[in-house]
Amino acid sequence: MNVLLSVIDPVAISIGPIKIYWYGIIIALAMLIGISLATKEAQKLGLEEDTMVDMALWAIPIGFIGARLYYVLFKWDYYIQNPSEIIAIWNGGIAIYGGLIAGGLAVYWFARRKKMTLTLLLDILAPSVLLAQSIGRWGNFINQEAHGEAVSRQFLETLYLPEFIIEQMNINGTYYHPTFLYESLWSLLGFILLIILRNQKGLLRRGEVALSYVIWYSAGRFFIEGMRTDSLWIGDFLRVSQGLSLVLFVAALGVLMYRRYYTYPPVPYYKDEPKLSKAAN
């Protein structure tokens, strides 16, 4: 028996002219959880409690700027005609890859400034970022975006989805592939795997947690992006995120193999008494 549910209002709280959106609440929650987990791991490795928070104060704002600029760049034909819309982030339009690139550069700068081991810092962050991405995709769910092609309700029912997800995928009378859910689950599974692998002594070397993150996420994003209807394109032949995913997958796999089999002396294992206070290559 189907239960009729209404579409979720994207506005969580409205006080006069002030509106707080579910999207912002979910993104904020995702970041807080990610920072909390990264902080606990960093403390295990000897970092001060506020180190990850200090880093986040730089990386998160810069990441948001990068995510917006990335989106604007690939929609330049529109924004050159509507320059006032460039800063209108509340109307949507941020790209995860742009955020990861800009945030990654901020982390690199932070590590150099604090004379910390960059590879270990990235290894600490990688699982937390993946979990934050998993949670953040539910903001897309609330906004009814980042979905795939039209499908039948019967198809969604065969996926054994809860009724509230099925109905939220009903946009103006048409049901769509919940690609937000596919990516959220893929990221959640990757988070679990990275945590398990990272905790195995003598398995992953420094930097390999971060490289595994890139390999895992880019592989999933490549296929999921091919199902979406809102992709950024280069011309009419290449989805930007698919192309970038392929490049990142090959590059990360190549770097991992090179460091593992051709670097001498071998890179230390992640669990081998890391010295985060000293800079390393």
C-alpha positions as CSV (number, residue, x, y, z in Angstrom):
1,M,0.0,0.0,0.0
2,N,1.5,3.3,-1.1
3,V,1.4,6.2,1.3
4,L,0.9,9.6,-0.2
5,L,3.7,12.0,0.9
6,S,4.3,15.6,0.0
7,V,7.6,16.9,-1.4
8,I,9.9,18.1,1.4
9,D,10.1,21.8,1.7
10,P,13.7,23.0,1.1
11,V,13.2,25.7,3.7
12,A,13.8,24.2,7.2
13,I,13.2,27.4,9.3
14,S,11.6,30.7,8.2
15,I,11.6,33.7,10.5
16,G,10.1,36.7,8.7
17,P,12.4,37.4,5.7
18,I,15.1,35.0,7.1
19,K,15.1,31.5,5.6
20,I,17.4,28.7,6.7
21,Y,17.5,25.9,4.1
22,W,17.9,22.2,4.8
23,Y,20.7,22.1,2.2
24,G,22.8,24.5,4.4
25,I,22.0,22.6,7.6
26,I,23.0,19.2,6.0
27,I,26.2,20.6,4.6
28,A,27.1,22.2,7.9
29,L,26.4,18.9,9.7
30,A,28.5,17.0,7.2
31,M,31.4,19.3,7.8
32,L,31.1,19.2,11.6
33,I,31.1,15.4,11.6
34,G,34.0,15.2,9.2
35,I,36.1,17.6,11.3
36,S,35.2,15.8,14.5
37,L,36.4,12.4,13.1
38,A,39.5,13.9,11.6
39,T,40.3,15.6,14.9
40,K,40.0,12.3,16.8
41,E,42.4,10.6,14.4
42,A,44.9,13.4,14.5
43,Q,45.0,13.4,18.3
44,K,45.9,9.7,18.1
45,L,48.9,10.7,16.0
46,G,50.0,13.4,18.4
47,L,48.5,16.5,17.0
48,E,47.0,19.2,19.2
49,E,43.3,19.2,19.5
50,D,42.7,22.5,17.6
51,T,44.9,21.7,14.6
52,M,42.2,20.3,12.4
53,V,39.8,23.1,13.3
54,D,42.4,25.7,12.4
55,M,43.0,23.9,9.1
56,A,39.2,23.7,8.4
57,L,38.9,27.4,9.0
58,W,41.0,27.9,5.9
59,A,40.2,24.9,3.8
60,I,36.3,25.1,4.0
61,P,35.9,28.7,2.9
62,I,38.5,28.3,0.1
63,G,36.9,25.0,-0.9
64,F,33.5,26.7,-1.2
65,I,35.0,29.5,-3.4
66,G,36.7,26.9,-5.5
67,A,33.5,24.9,-5.9
68,R,31.6,28.0,-7.1
69,L,34.4,29.2,-9.4
70,Y,34.6,25.7,-11.0
71,Y,30.9,25.7,-11.7
72,V,30.9,29.3,-13.0
73,L,33.9,28.6,-15.3
74,F,32.0,25.8,-17.1
75,K,28.8,27.8,-17.3
76,W,30.7,30.9,-18.5
77,D,28.4,31.6,-21.4
78,Y,25.6,32.2,-19.0
79,Y,27.5,34.1,-16.3
80,I,29.2,36.5,-18.7
81,Q,25.7,37.6,-19.6
82,N,24.6,37.6,-16.0
83,P,27.6,38.7,-13.9
84,S,25.5,39.6,-10.9
85,E,24.6,35.9,-10.6
86,I,28.2,34.8,-10.1
87,I,28.0,35.4,-6.3
88,A,24.4,34.1,-6.0
89,I,25.4,30.8,-4.6
90,W,22.0,30.5,-2.9
91,N,20.5,29.8,-6.3
92,G,22.6,26.7,-6.6
93,G,25.7,25.9,-8.6
94,I,28.7,24.4,-6.7
95,A,30.8,21.6,-7.9
96,I,32.5,19.0,-5.6
97,Y,35.6,18.7,-7.7
98,G,36.2,22.4,-7.6
99,G,35.8,22.3,-3.8
100,L,38.2,19.4,-3.5
101,I,40.9,21.0,-5.7
102,A,40.7,24.4,-3.9
103,G,40.4,22.8,-0.5
104,G,43.3,20.5,-1.3
105,L,45.5,23.5,-2.2
106,A,44.6,25.1,1.1
107,V,45.5,21.9,3.0
108,Y,48.9,21.9,1.1
109,W,49.5,25.5,2.2
110,F,48.5,24.8,5.7
111,A,50.8,21.8,6.0
112,R,53.8,23.8,4.6
113,R,53.0,26.7,7.0
114,K,52.8,24.4,10.0
115,K,55.7,22.2,8.9
116,M,53.6,19.1,9.0
117,T,53.8,15.9,6.9
118,L,51.4,16.5,4.0
119,T,50.8,12.9,3.1
120,L,49.8,12.0,6.7
121,L,47.6,15.0,6.9
122,L,45.8,14.0,3.7
123,D,45.5,10.4,5.1
124,I,43.8,11.7,8.2
125,L,41.4,13.8,6.2
126,A,40.5,11.4,3.3
127,P,37.9,9.2,5.1
128,S,36.3,12.1,6.9
129,V,35.9,14.0,3.6
130,L,34.3,10.9,2.0
131,L,31.8,10.6,4.8
132,A,31.0,14.4,4.6
133,Q,30.4,13.9,0.9
134,S,28.1,11.0,1.6
135,I,26.0,13.1,4.1
136,G,26.2,16.2,1.9
137,R,24.5,14.5,-1.0
138,W,21.3,14.5,1.0
139,G,21.2,18.2,0.6
140,N,20.8,17.5,-3.2
141,F,18.0,15.1,-2.3
142,I,16.1,17.9,-0.4
143,N,16.6,20.3,-3.4
144,Q,15.5,17.6,-5.9
145,E,18.8,18.0,-7.9
146,A,21.7,15.9,-9.0
147,H,19.3,13.3,-10.2
148,G,19.4,11.1,-13.3
149,E,17.1,10.4,-16.2
150,A,13.3,9.8,-15.9
151,V,12.2,6.4,-14.7
152,S,9.0,4.8,-13.7
153,R,7.7,4.6,-10.2
154,Q,7.7,0.8,-10.6
155,F,11.4,0.9,-11.2
156,L,12.1,2.9,-8.0
157,E,9.9,0.4,-6.1
158,T,12.1,-2.5,-7.3
159,L,15.0,-0.8,-5.6
160,Y,13.2,-1.2,-2.2
161,L,13.5,2.5,-1.5
162,P,11.5,4.2,1.3
163,E,8.4,6.0,0.2
164,F,9.8,9.4,1.1
165,I,12.7,8.9,-1.3
166,I,10.5,7.7,-4.1
167,E,8.2,10.7,-3.7
168,Q,11.0,13.2,-3.4
169,M,12.2,11.9,-6.8
170,N,8.8,12.8,-8.2
171,I,9.5,16.2,-9.8
172,N,6.5,17.8,-11.5
173,G,4.9,14.5,-12.0
174,T,8.0,12.6,-13.4
175,Y,10.1,10.2,-11.4
176,Y,13.9,10.3,-11.7
177,H,16.9,8.1,-11.0
178,P,18.1,9.0,-7.4
179,T,21.7,9.4,-8.4
180,F,22.3,11.4,-5.3
181,L,21.6,8.2,-3.4
182,Y,23.9,6.1,-5.5
183,E,26.8,8.5,-4.8
184,S,25.9,8.8,-1.1
185,L,26.0,5.1,-0.7
186,W,29.2,4.7,-2.7
187,S,30.9,7.3,-0.6
188,L,29.7,5.7,2.6
189,L,31.0,2.3,1.6
190,G,34.3,3.9,0.7
191,F,34.5,5.6,4.1
192,I,34.0,2.3,5.8
193,L,36.6,0.5,3.7
194,L,39.2,3.3,4.1
195,I,38.7,3.2,7.9
196,I,39.2,-0.6,8.0
197,L,42.2,-0.5,5.7
198,R,43.8,2.5,7.5
199,N,43.6,0.6,10.8
200,Q,45.5,-2.4,9.5
201,K,49.1,-2.2,10.6
202,G,51.6,-2.9,7.8
203,L,49.1,-2.5,5.0
204,L,48.9,1.0,3.7
205,R,51.9,3.3,3.4
206,R,51.8,7.1,4.0
207,G,49.7,8.8,1.4
208,E,48.0,5.6,0.3
209,V,44.8,6.3,2.2
210,A,44.4,9.6,0.4
211,L,45.3,8.0,-3.0
212,S,42.8,5.2,-2.3
213,Y,40.2,7.9,-1.6
214,V,40.9,9.5,-5.0
215,I,40.7,6.1,-6.8
216,W,37.5,5.0,-5.0
217,Y,35.6,8.3,-5.4
218,S,36.6,9.0,-9.0
219,A,35.7,5.4,-10.1
220,G,32.2,5.7,-8.7
221,R,31.7,9.3,-9.8
222,F,32.7,8.4,-13.4
223,F,29.8,5.9,-13.7
224,I,27.3,7.9,-11.7
225,E,28.0,11.1,-13.6
226,G,27.1,9.3,-16.8
227,M,23.5,8.9,-15.4
228,R,23.0,12.5,-14.4
229,T,21.1,15.1,-16.3
230,D,22.8,18.2,-14.9
231,S,26.4,17.6,-15.9
232,L,28.8,20.3,-16.8
233,W,30.0,19.8,-20.3
234,I,33.0,20.7,-22.5
235,G,31.3,21.1,-25.9
236,D,28.7,18.5,-26.6
237,F,31.0,15.5,-26.2
238,L,32.6,15.4,-22.8
239,R,31.1,15.5,-19.3
240,V,33.6,17.5,-17.2
241,S,33.3,15.3,-14.1
242,Q,33.6,12.1,-16.1
243,G,36.8,13.3,-17.8
244,L,38.3,14.6,-14.6
245,S,37.4,11.3,-12.8
246,L,39.1,9.3,-15.4
247,V,42.3,11.4,-15.2
248,L,42.3,11.3,-11.4
249,F,41.7,7.6,-11.3
250,V,44.6,6.8,-13.6
251,A,46.9,9.4,-12.0
252,A,46.2,8.2,-8.4
253,L,46.6,4.6,-9.4
254,G,49.9,5.3,-11.2
255,V,51.3,7.3,-8.2
256,L,50.3,4.6,-5.8
257,M,52.0,1.9,-7.8
258,Y,55.1,4.0,-8.4
259,R,55.5,4.9,-4.7
260,R,54.8,1.3,-3.6
261,Y,57.2,-0.5,-6.0
262,Y,59.8,2.0,-7.2
263,T,60.4,4.4,-4.3
264,Y,63.6,3.7,-2.3
265,P,63.8,3.7,0.6
266,P,60.2,2.5,0.9
267,V,57.6,5.0,2.2
268,P,56.8,4.3,5.9
269,Y,53.5,2.6,6.7
270,Y,50.7,4.8,8.0
271,K,50.9,3.2,11.4
272,D,54.7,3.4,11.7
273,E,55.2,6.1,14.5
274,P,54.3,9.1,12.3
275,K,56.0,12.4,13.0
276,L,53.4,14.9,12.0
277,S,55.3,17.8,13.4
278,K,58.1,17.5,10.8
279,A,57.8,18.3,7.2
280,A,58.2,15.5,4.7
281,N,57.9,14.9,1.0
